[in-house]
């Protein structure tokens, strides 16, 4: 079976053709043949095991949300950090890898996201589902979190943000876990993430970041030359 025969497409290709091992980075995951429906772009925290042959539970949920939104969309999946791991706590170790330029990795990730969004923006404003979850519970990834958010919102300012609907007032966008599967019923499951709410969220992330940095809990990401 060739890559073109797979139901989904990953950028870069998920497996090493010589070893069959999963690559450690995934920038984009989307259906190979989306059947002409409009895309719902989604941004999670980081990729896990989903690849060309099979989705993981989180991306399956994103696919279901997209299928119900506005009469049916196909999904295009991105992440704030493109490093594959089933455990976000492991992302903290990225900063200790001497051979990895985390700053360059995040910039390349945003570049790939912007490329996909710009291609669609020629037709209409893209709809983007923010679904990376609660900042405080993203243990171990705080060092890159604000950096990635800053790059993201600077690169793609002109999009329509949506989020998973909640029954309570929260700043952060919900993760598409099995706890949200009862919302698959239709359009009401996803609601607009209004510009003012996005602005407040970014300000809160910055406040938490600065507070932790003052207490020596965060090591700044260094740009390597």
Protein Blocks (a to p, Z undefined) as FASTA:
>chain_A
ZZklpmbdcdddfbdfknopacfbdfbdcdfblnhpacdddddfbdckbcfkbccfklmm
mmmmmmmgghiaadddddfblcdcfblklmmmmmmmmkbcfklmmmmmmmmmmmmmmmmm
mmmccddddfebjfklmghilmmmmmmmmmmmmmmmbccddddddfbdcfbdcdfdfklm
mmmnbmmlpccddfklmmmmmmmmmmmmmmmmmnopaccddddZZ
